[in-house]
């Protein structure tokens, strides 16, 4: 007999929302919407069985009751359709990802995601966790086994991270998704296709999420919608109207379905390459690259060997922590402008126009390189941004920093000066 999903519940830190910054812990505010009959209908739908004159349950209590119904599941299978839409002025970029999820017991998982020619699998038997990319024949074996809820959030990331993290916490009874909401509201029912659904709205510090559940007993998640636009509406984008939304359609919900254990095991194909083998480490050679700059000229890392150290700041204009970090990187670059070091802001998969607007509006003087397909980022093992690397004049990785920190300007300056000092000693 396998334990249910919720047998070992604990609240996971919300740092998995790193693309939108840390969500500030807030006291749960229960805001009731609708009259007594609506609340009673909801309670009945989710199996609370409230007495006629009992106090109305709050939206948070209603969602918590739905979560409790997941706790005793022995297994679960469902399909996913994730969509995102980024509107930048008159430019629209849309992404669609199809996927399937299989869960068993407390720790087994097989999550397969496909978008065009790209595909990624997350596989866990509870003892070993793998990330496999079939088209590229590359795989990663995690060194530390993560809680399944956290492992589920490793893909697809980007604009979908809020959705996948919320869904993972919901399925595993991690109440953090309730406790860190600034406000939770019960909204009028809405249809998804031909099916009427219960609707709840969760307002977090940097995004808003709507969860739609079927009205069956117990309800199951049918659709999730996240709006991250509020985090983008600031002066850093030069007045450009930005809107970022994402959604997840959930279908084929099959609880307690029979799933063979061998589905959760993985053996790398003989011709597959281990991803971890290419991830950079301090003291090793930095992967060479050739990237275009704003003038269309090609910048090659090899051209700096024996001459200058190089600092790379991987970033994107939609990334909140990147927008906070870049002025600090820019300050270090200006302070060391007379030293033998070259600073570059490596933009990830954005148009030159978008990157240029951000740079000009914020008076950033760092030269920009464009990693249009993300190849260089992958070679450097970039999993989250901002991601900074200091490379000494010998082409060796001297320092690595992932994310934003208040003392970034100080620590980066120290790392660069150390790299410069070492190369000056070699010259002597």
Secondary structure, 3 states (H helix, E strand, C coil): CCCCHHHCCCCCCHHHHHHHCCCCCCCCCEECCCCHHHHHHHHHHCCCCCCCCCCCCCHHHHHHHHHHCCCCCCEEEEEEEEEEEEEECCEEEEEEEEEEEEEECCCEEEEEEEECCEEEEEEECCCCEEEEECCCCEEEECCCCCCHHHHHHHCCCHHHHHHHHHHHHHHCCCCHHHHCCCEEEEEEEEEECCEEEEEEEEECCCCEEEEEEECCCCCCEEEEEEECHHHCCCHHHCCCCEEEEEEEEEEEEEECCCCCHHHHCCCCCCCCEEHHHHCCCCCCECCCCEEEECCCCEEEHHHHCCCCEEEEEEECCCCHHHHHHHHHHHHHHHHCCCCCEEEEEEEECCCHHHHHHHHHHCCCCCEEEEECCCHHHHHCCCCCCCEEEEECCCCEEEEEEECCCCCHHHHHHHHHHHHHHHHHHHHC
